[in-house]
Amino acid sequence: MATLDNRDAYPNLTRNALALALDTAFFHTALNFISTTTVLLTFLATLVENEVLIGVAAGVINSAWLLPQLLVAGLAARQQRMKPLLIKAVWFTRPVLLPLALAIWLLTPNHPGLMFGITVVAVFIFFVGDAFASVPWFALLGRVLPPTRRGRVIGAGQVAGGLGGIVAGLVVRNILGNTERFAYPGNYALLMVIGLVLFFGSGLAVLLIREPKRAALSEASPTLRQVFKMMPSLLASDHPFRKLVITRVLLGFASIASSFYVLYATQRLGFRAADMGYFITAQVIGSVGSGLLLGYVQDRWGPLKHMRITIAMAMMPPLCALLAGLAQQRSPGAVIPFYLALYFFFGVAWSSISWPFFNWMLEYAPDERRPLYIGLTNTLGAITMIAPTIGGLLVRSVSYPAAFIASIGFALAAMALSFKLPCTRRDGARYQEAD
């Protein structure tokens, strides 16, 4: 195995680092215009008045990124080059935002129920494409950047994307708040178009990456059927990896309340749809902090410490929501700082929630197994798609605070299990073939 920072093993390092940073910056900026935690949820809430249905929709959208991962992993494991697979995934699915924007503009006034279904399907397709891009993207990242440079490169891109996201938050507030100039539903359609343009910038950055030649595979890569057969034995024999998967799933269930912060704000605490711009700005400022955290902690101390800090940050949004509810009973104006803090911590935690887990696998697993490990982790993580539905049931049958408390409980469980994971930066803590 190569040393942690053998520059000779990574040709075109500067070019690839710049391309990946630009890709990350454009992608994170674009996501703010189609945010599944603010913009899309507020739009769906204008179409239906049912928390459970919105929770189901959020779960379906989340599953789009998780479910195809093992299929992609099996496909990627049989490829000598990752870039062609990545380019196809990026350029064939992201344009779906354009017909979605047209449908929002033309169908929303007279067919809200139909528009609800079209929105969920279109965003589902978008994230399926992102799932097909993610496995080769992370495998490519492991090939073109040394472990001690990945954090600062992707962190820099995330910081740049965060600064772009601050501007995005102001733009979103202006477009959703100025209904005389940007009337509903055209305002939401416009946000989809702006997001699409920025996603194209991300796709262009991908084209600049130069992938190094990979030696021919020493043995035949497993078929998809063989990959599925390998899953039980892989989880049974590789104890550290199994603990990582369970930790990731527990943390995924901490998102049980994520789809309902904005609804709680607008339905219970007196916020308006235009205030989503403030929330996005606070979330983006948090993502900038997350990028700095990724760049410094990841490279200096490794993914395990980064993972624990991220889990701790994931506990803060539901706690802030609970405090906002208590503050609202005394003074309605007092909820504002709590909700800005909520979205700040949300940005810190969830904008890079996968990074420490992926970096742990990139350092732990050998190159030929990385797609399988990444795909298996994300596919098993698809069970968390039911988290928003459970959250919706809790909100509807109990209360919003019940969902917030459940979120904190799952995060605490993930934190406890993370202390049983080995540190990949220590000698002897990396992958070894099971006996």
C-alpha positions as CSV (number, residue, x, y, z in Angstrom):
1,M,0.0,0.0,0.0
2,A,1.3,3.5,-0.9
3,T,2.3,5.9,1.9
4,L,-0.2,8.5,3.0
5,D,1.3,11.3,1.0
6,N,3.4,9.9,-1.8
7,R,3.1,12.7,-4.4
8,D,4.8,10.6,-7.2
9,A,1.8,8.3,-7.0
10,Y,-0.6,11.1,-7.8
11,P,0.3,12.8,-11.2
12,N,-1.5,16.1,-12.2
13,L,-2.0,16.7,-8.5
14,T,-2.5,20.5,-8.9
15,R,-4.8,20.3,-11.8
16,N,-6.9,17.6,-10.3
17,A,-7.1,19.4,-6.9
18,L,-8.3,22.6,-8.6
19,A,-10.9,20.7,-10.7
20,L,-12.3,18.8,-7.7
21,A,-12.4,22.0,-5.6
22,L,-14.3,23.8,-8.4
23,D,-16.7,20.9,-8.8
24,T,-17.4,20.9,-5.1
25,A,-17.9,24.7,-5.0
26,F,-20.4,24.8,-7.9
27,F,-22.2,21.7,-6.7
28,H,-22.7,23.1,-3.1
29,T,-23.8,26.5,-4.4
30,A,-26.3,24.9,-6.8
31,L,-27.8,22.7,-4.1
32,N,-29.0,25.8,-2.2
33,F,-31.4,26.7,-5.0
34,I,-33.1,23.3,-4.9
35,S,-32.5,22.6,-1.2
36,T,-34.5,19.6,0.0
37,T,-34.6,21.0,3.5
38,T,-35.9,24.4,2.7
39,V,-36.9,25.4,-0.9
40,L,-38.4,22.1,-2.1
41,L,-40.2,21.4,1.2
42,T,-41.8,24.8,1.3
43,F,-42.9,24.3,-2.3
44,L,-44.3,20.9,-1.6
45,A,-46.1,22.4,1.4
46,T,-47.9,24.8,-0.9
47,L,-49.3,21.8,-2.8
48,V,-50.5,19.6,0.0
49,E,-51.3,20.0,3.7
50,N,-50.3,16.6,5.1
51,E,-47.1,16.2,7.2
52,V,-47.0,12.4,6.7
53,L,-47.2,12.8,2.9
54,I,-44.4,15.3,2.9
55,G,-42.4,13.0,5.1
56,V,-42.9,10.1,2.7
57,A,-41.9,12.4,-0.2
58,A,-38.7,13.4,1.6
59,G,-37.9,9.7,2.3
60,V,-38.4,8.8,-1.3
61,I,-36.1,11.6,-2.4
62,N,-33.5,10.5,0.1
63,S,-33.7,6.9,-1.1
64,A,-32.9,8.0,-4.6
65,W,-29.3,8.7,-3.6
66,L,-28.9,5.6,-1.4
67,L,-30.7,2.7,-3.1
68,P,-28.7,2.5,-6.4
69,Q,-25.3,2.6,-4.7
70,L,-24.6,-1.1,-4.6
71,L,-25.6,-1.4,-8.3
72,V,-23.2,1.4,-9.1
73,A,-20.5,-0.2,-6.9
74,G,-20.7,-3.4,-8.9
75,L,-20.5,-1.5,-12.1
76,A,-17.6,0.7,-11.0
77,A,-15.7,-2.3,-9.7
78,R,-15.5,-3.7,-13.3
79,Q,-14.2,-0.4,-14.7
80,Q,-10.5,0.5,-15.0
81,R,-11.4,4.1,-15.3
82,M,-13.9,6.0,-13.2
83,K,-14.1,9.3,-15.1
84,P,-16.3,8.1,-18.1
85,L,-18.9,6.6,-15.7
86,L,-18.9,9.9,-13.7
87,I,-19.4,12.1,-16.7
88,K,-22.3,10.0,-18.0
89,A,-24.1,10.2,-14.7
90,V,-23.6,14.0,-14.4
91,W,-24.6,15.0,-17.9
92,F,-27.5,12.6,-18.5
93,T,-29.6,13.2,-15.4
94,R,-29.1,16.8,-14.1
95,P,-30.9,18.4,-17.1
96,V,-34.2,17.0,-15.6
97,L,-34.4,20.2,-13.6
98,L,-35.3,22.1,-16.8
99,P,-38.6,20.2,-17.5
100,L,-39.3,20.3,-13.8
101,A,-39.1,24.1,-13.9
102,L,-41.4,24.2,-16.9
103,A,-43.9,21.9,-15.2
104,I,-43.9,24.1,-12.0
105,W,-44.6,27.2,-14.0
106,L,-47.4,25.7,-16.2
107,L,-49.1,23.0,-14.0
108,T,-49.0,24.3,-10.4
109,P,-52.0,26.7,-10.5
110,N,-54.5,24.2,-11.7
111,H,-53.0,20.8,-10.9
112,P,-51.3,21.0,-7.4
113,G,-51.7,17.2,-6.7
114,L,-50.2,16.3,-10.1
115,M,-47.4,18.8,-9.5
116,F,-46.6,17.2,-6.2
117,G,-46.1,13.9,-7.9
118,I,-44.1,15.3,-10.8
119,T,-41.8,17.2,-8.4
120,V,-41.0,14.1,-6.3
121,V,-40.4,12.0,-9.4
122,A,-38.1,14.6,-11.0
123,V,-36.1,15.2,-7.9
124,F,-35.9,11.4,-7.4
125,I,-34.4,11.1,-10.9
126,F,-31.9,13.9,-10.2
127,F,-30.6,12.2,-7.1
128,V,-30.5,8.8,-8.7
129,G,-28.1,10.4,-11.2
130,D,-26.1,11.9,-8.3
131,A,-26.0,8.4,-6.8
132,F,-24.5,7.0,-10.0
133,A,-22.0,9.8,-9.9
134,S,-21.0,9.5,-6.3
135,V,-19.4,6.1,-6.2
136,P,-17.0,6.7,-9.2
137,W,-16.4,10.3,-7.8
138,F,-15.2,9.1,-4.5
139,A,-13.2,6.3,-6.1
140,L,-11.6,8.9,-8.4
141,L,-10.9,11.1,-5.4
142,G,-8.9,8.3,-3.8
143,R,-6.9,7.9,-7.0
144,V,-6.0,11.5,-7.8
145,L,-5.4,13.0,-4.3
146,P,-3.3,11.7,-1.4
147,P,-5.1,11.1,2.0
148,T,-3.4,14.1,3.6
149,R,-4.6,16.5,0.8
150,R,-8.2,15.4,0.4
151,G,-9.5,17.3,3.3
152,R,-8.0,20.6,2.5
153,V,-9.0,20.4,-1.2
154,I,-12.6,19.4,-0.7
155,G,-12.8,21.6,2.3
156,A,-11.7,24.6,0.2
157,G,-14.3,23.7,-2.4
158,Q,-16.9,23.5,0.3
159,V,-15.9,26.8,1.7
160,A,-16.1,28.4,-1.7
161,G,-19.5,26.8,-2.2
162,G,-20.6,28.1,1.1
163,L,-19.7,31.6,0.2
164,G,-21.6,31.1,-3.0
165,G,-24.4,29.7,-0.9
166,I,-24.6,32.9,1.2
167,V,-25.3,34.8,-2.0
168,A,-27.8,32.0,-2.9
169,G,-29.6,32.6,0.3
170,L,-30.0,36.3,-0.4
171,V,-31.2,35.5,-3.9
172,V,-33.7,32.9,-2.7
173,R,-35.1,35.4,-0.1
174,N,-35.5,38.0,-2.8
175,I,-37.2,35.7,-5.3
176,L,-39.6,34.1,-2.8
177,G,-40.2,37.3,-0.8
178,N,-40.8,39.7,-3.7
179,T,-44.1,38.2,-5.0
180,E,-44.9,41.3,-7.1
181,R,-41.8,40.8,-9.2
182,F,-41.5,37.0,-8.9
183,A,-45.1,35.6,-8.6
184,Y,-45.8,32.1,-7.4
185,P,-45.2,29.5,-8.9
186,G,-42.8,31.1,-11.3
187,N,-40.5,32.0,-8.4
188,Y,-39.9,28.4,-7.6
189,A,-39.4,27.6,-11.3
190,L,-36.8,30.3,-11.5
191,L,-34.9,28.7,-8.6
192,M,-34.7,25.4,-10.4
193,V,-33.3,27.1,-13.6
194,I,-30.6,28.9,-11.6
195,G,-29.6,25.7,-9.8
196,L,-29.4,23.9,-13.2
197,V,-27.0,26.5,-14.6
198,L,-24.7,26.1,-11.6
199,F,-24.8,22.3,-11.8
200,F,-23.6,22.7,-15.4
201,G,-20.6,24.5,-14.0
202,S,-19.9,21.6,-11.7
203,G,-20.1,19.2,-14.7
204,L,-17.6,21.3,-16.6
205,A,-15.2,21.1,-13.7
206,V,-15.4,17.3,-13.8
207,L,-14.2,17.3,-17.4
208,L,-10.9,18.9,-16.3
209,I,-10.0,15.9,-14.1
210,R,-7.1,13.8,-15.4
211,E,-7.4,10.2,-14.1
212,P,-4.2,8.3,-13.8
213,K,-3.8,5.0,-15.6
214,R,-4.8,2.0,-13.4
215,A,-3.0,-1.3,-13.7
216,A,-5.1,-4.1,-15.2
217,L,-7.2,-5.9,-12.7
218,S,-5.4,-9.0,-11.3
219,E,-8.6,-11.0,-11.2
220,A,-12.0,-10.8,-12.7
221,S,-14.2,-8.2,-11.0
222,P,-17.4,-9.5,-9.4
223,T,-20.7,-9.4,-11.2
224,L,-23.6,-7.7,-9.5
225,R,-25.0,-11.1,-8.5
226,Q,-21.6,-11.9,-6.9
227,V,-21.5,-8.5,-5.2
228,F,-24.9,-9.3,-3.5
229,K,-23.6,-12.7,-2.4
230,M,-20.5,-11.1,-0.9
231,M,-22.4,-8.7,1.3
232,P,-23.2,-11.0,4.3
233,S,-19.7,-12.5,4.4
234,L,-18.1,-9.0,4.1
235,L,-20.1,-7.6,6.9
236,A,-19.6,-10.8,9.0
237,S,-15.8,-11.0,8.6
238,D,-14.9,-7.3,8.6
239,H,-15.8,-6.1,12.1
240,P,-14.6,-2.5,11.8
241,F,-16.5,-2.0,8.6
242,R,-19.7,-3.5,10.1
243,K,-19.4,-1.0,13.0
244,L,-18.9,1.8,10.6
245,V,-22.0,0.9,8.6
246,I,-24.2,0.7,11.8
247,T,-22.8,4.0,13.0
248,R,-23.7,5.6,9.6
249,V,-27.2,4.2,9.8
250,L,-27.8,5.4,13.3
251,L,-26.6,8.9,12.3
252,G,-28.9,8.7,9.2
253,F,-31.9,8.2,11.5
254,A,-30.9,11.4,13.4
255,S,-32.3,13.1,10.3
256,I,-35.8,12.0,11.5
257,A,-36.7,15.6,12.2
258,S,-34.8,17.3,9.3
259,S,-37.8,17.6,7.0
260,F,-39.9,19.3,9.7
261,Y,-37.7,22.2,11.0
262,V,-39.0,24.5,8.3
263,L,-42.6,23.3,8.7
264,Y,-42.4,23.9,12.5
265,A,-41.0,27.3,11.8
266,T,-43.8,28.3,9.4
267,Q,-46.7,26.5,11.1
268,R,-45.9,27.0,14.8
269,L,-43.4,29.7,15.3
270,G,-44.7,32.4,12.9
271,F,-42.0,32.5,10.2
272,R,-42.8,33.3,6.6
273,A,-41.8,31.5,3.4
274,A,-39.5,34.4,2.5
275,D,-37.6,33.8,5.7
276,M,-36.2,30.6,4.1
277,G,-33.5,32.9,2.6
278,Y,-32.3,33.7,6.2
279,F,-32.3,30.0,7.0
280,I,-30.3,29.1,3.8
281,T,-27.8,31.8,4.6
282,A,-27.3,30.5,8.2
283,Q,-27.0,27.0,6.8
284,V,-24.5,28.0,4.3
285,I,-22.4,29.8,6.8
286,G,-22.4,26.6,8.8
287,S,-21.3,24.7,5.7
288,V,-18.4,27.1,5.4
289,G,-17.4,26.2,8.9
290,S,-17.9,22.5,7.9
291,G,-15.4,23.0,5.1
292,L,-12.8,24.5,7.4
293,L,-13.4,21.6,9.8
294,L,-13.1,19.1,7.0
295,G,-9.9,20.7,5.7
296,Y,-8.1,21.0,9.1
297,V,-9.4,18.1,11.3
298,Q,-9.5,15.5,8.5
299,D,-5.9,16.1,7.3
300,R,-4.4,16.7,10.8
301,W,-6.1,14.0,12.9
302,G,-7.9,11.8,10.4
303,P,-11.5,10.9,9.7
304,L,-12.4,9.3,13.0
305,K,-12.1,12.5,15.0
306,H,-13.9,14.4,12.2
307,M,-16.7,11.8,12.4
308,R,-17.2,12.4,16.1
309,I,-17.3,16.1,15.8
310,T,-19.8,15.9,13.0
311,I,-22.1,13.6,15.1
312,A,-21.9,16.1,17.9
313,M,-22.9,18.9,15.5
314,A,-25.9,16.8,14.3
315,M,-27.3,16.9,17.8
316,M,-27.5,20.6,17.8
317,P,-30.4,21.4,15.3
318,P,-33.1,19.3,17.2
319,L,-31.8,20.8,20.5
320,C,-32.1,24.4,19.0
321,A,-35.6,23.5,17.7
322,L,-36.7,22.4,21.2
323,L,-35.2,25.6,22.7
324,A,-37.0,27.7,20.1
325,G,-40.3,26.2,21.1
326,L,-39.7,27.0,24.7
327,A,-38.6,30.6,23.9
328,Q,-41.7,31.2,21.7
329,Q,-43.9,30.7,24.7
330,R,-42.2,33.6,26.5
331,S,-41.4,35.9,23.6
332,P,-42.1,35.3,19.9
333,G,-39.1,37.3,18.9
334,A,-36.8,35.2,20.9
335,V,-37.1,32.2,18.5
336,I,-35.1,34.0,15.7
337,P,-31.6,33.4,17.2
338,F,-32.4,29.8,18.0
339,Y,-33.6,29.1,14.5
340,L,-30.6,30.8,12.9
341,A,-28.4,28.7,15.2
342,L,-30.4,25.6,14.2
343,Y,-29.6,26.1,10.5
344,F,-26.0,27.1,11.2
345,F,-25.4,23.8,13.0
346,F,-27.5,22.0,10.4
347,G,-25.0,23.3,7.8
348,V,-22.0,22.3,9.8
349,A,-23.2,18.8,10.4
350,W,-25.2,17.7,7.3
351,S,-23.4,19.5,4.5
352,S,-20.5,17.1,5.0
353,I,-22.1,14.3,7.0
354,S,-20.7,11.6,4.6
355,W,-17.2,12.9,4.4
356,P,-15.6,11.3,7.5
357,F,-17.2,8.0,6.7
358,F,-16.1,8.0,3.1
359,N,-12.6,9.2,4.0
360,W,-12.4,6.4,6.7
361,M,-13.2,3.9,3.9
362,L,-10.7,5.4,1.5
363,E,-7.9,5.1,4.0
364,Y,-9.1,1.7,5.3
365,A,-9.9,-0.3,2.2
366,P,-7.6,-1.2,-0.7
367,D,-8.3,0.5,-4.1
368,E,-10.0,-2.4,-5.7
369,R,-12.5,-2.7,-2.9
370,R,-13.3,1.0,-2.4
371,P,-16.3,1.1,-4.8
372,L,-17.8,-2.0,-3.1
373,Y,-17.3,-0.6,0.4
374,I,-18.8,2.8,-0.5
375,G,-21.7,1.3,-2.4
376,L,-22.5,-1.2,0.3
377,T,-22.4,1.5,3.0
378,N,-24.8,3.7,1.1
379,T,-27.1,0.9,0.0
380,L,-27.5,-0.3,3.5
381,G,-28.0,3.3,4.5
382,A,-31.1,3.3,2.4
383,I,-33.0,2.0,5.4
384,T,-32.9,5.6,6.7
385,M,-35.3,6.6,3.9
386,I,-38.1,5.7,6.4
387,A,-36.7,8.3,8.8
388,P,-38.7,11.2,7.5
389,T,-41.9,9.1,7.4
390,I,-41.4,8.1,11.0
391,G,-40.8,11.8,11.8
392,G,-44.0,12.7,10.0
393,L,-46.0,10.1,12.0
394,L,-44.4,11.4,15.3
395,V,-45.3,15.0,14.3
396,R,-48.9,14.1,13.4
397,S,-49.7,11.7,16.2
398,V,-47.6,13.2,19.0
399,S,-45.8,16.5,18.4
400,Y,-42.9,18.2,16.7
401,P,-40.8,18.1,19.9
402,A,-41.2,14.3,19.9
403,A,-39.5,14.1,16.5
404,F,-36.7,16.4,17.8
405,I,-36.1,14.3,20.9
406,A,-35.9,11.1,18.8
407,S,-33.3,12.8,16.5
408,I,-31.1,13.5,19.5
409,G,-31.4,9.9,20.7
410,F,-30.2,8.4,17.4
411,A,-27.2,10.8,17.3
412,L,-26.2,9.8,20.8
413,A,-26.3,6.1,19.8
414,A,-24.1,6.9,16.8
415,M,-21.6,8.7,19.0
416,A,-21.4,5.8,21.4
417,L,-20.7,3.3,18.7
418,S,-18.1,5.6,17.0
419,F,-15.8,5.0,20.0
420,K,-15.5,1.4,19.0
421,L,-14.1,2.2,15.6
422,P,-10.3,1.9,14.9
423,C,-8.3,4.9,13.8
424,T,-7.1,4.5,10.2
425,R,-4.1,6.7,10.9
426,R,-2.6,4.2,13.4
427,D,-0.4,1.3,12.3
428,G,-2.2,-1.9,11.9
429,A,-5.6,-0.3,11.8
430,R,-6.1,-0.7,8.1
431,Y,-7.8,-3.4,6.1
432,Q,-6.5,-6.9,6.2
433,E,-7.9,-9.8,4.3
434,A,-10.1,-11.9,6.5
435,D,-8.9,-15.4,7.2
